[in-house]
Every structure is written in structure tokens, then in C-alpha cells.
Amino acid sequence: MDQHAWDARYAGDELIWTAEPNRFLVSEVADLPPGRALDLACGEGRNAVWLATQGWQVTGADFSAVGLAKARRLADAHGVAIEWVQADAVEWDPPAGQFDLVVVMYLQLPEAQRRLAHRRQIIVAF
């Protein structure tokens, strides 16, 4: 799916996914000391918001402007500040050495593009 398809999917006031964080994220991260986190392909922001409520400084990146608008509203409702970046995971280079944690829960890309995005984020982020 491209950016426009995701914008259409996220259209409407209701969240497509739940506002609750992914349970696997919670189980893996709950005991880590907070630092700087990147939530790549953050969608409507549920994982980014949870990280911020746990004390993390979070950057949420997604290429859907509509998804990011919903993410901003969710963050506002929880009283947390998050840096939101509209970017394509395959092309975006985050600032080097800025993240202690990179979260990629659902990056729905063909395998070759997904590998490229993972490699780009891991090499550049750390």
C-alpha cells in the first residue's frame, strides 16, 4: 500500500487499531530504562504514546499524514510530547546516533523494501 492508501485507511475519527500498546512491545521494553526511542511506521501512534508515558523521549515516523494527525490527537489526550515525522521508512535517514531503541512493529512492505528500511534505520539510528 502506498501513502495515499494508508491515508484513506486511516480516514475517520475512530482508531483503526486499539489505543493500547502492542503487548510484545510492553513485555520487551517495560523494564528498560527510558532513553530516546524511534517508532518507525508508527501509524496512529499507540506504541509511541505508550513509550512516552513510560518516560521515553519519542520520535514517531510514518508516511501517512492522516495517521500522524490521529497520533498527535492520541498523544495530546495522554498529555505527552512526541516528535512526529512524516517520512517514508525506505527513504528517510533519521539523525545518526540519536536513538537507544528502534521500534518496528508493523512495517508492511515487500521483503526487499522492508530489509532496506531495517538496515537504514539500524545503521543510521545507532
Secondary structure, 3 states (H helix, E strand, C coil): CCHHHHHHHHCCCCCCCCCCCCHHHHHHHCCCCCCEEEEECCCCCHHHHHHHHCCCEEEEEECCHHHHHHHHHHHHHHCCCCEEEECCCCCCCCCCCCCCEEECCCCCCCHHHHHHHHHHHHHHHC
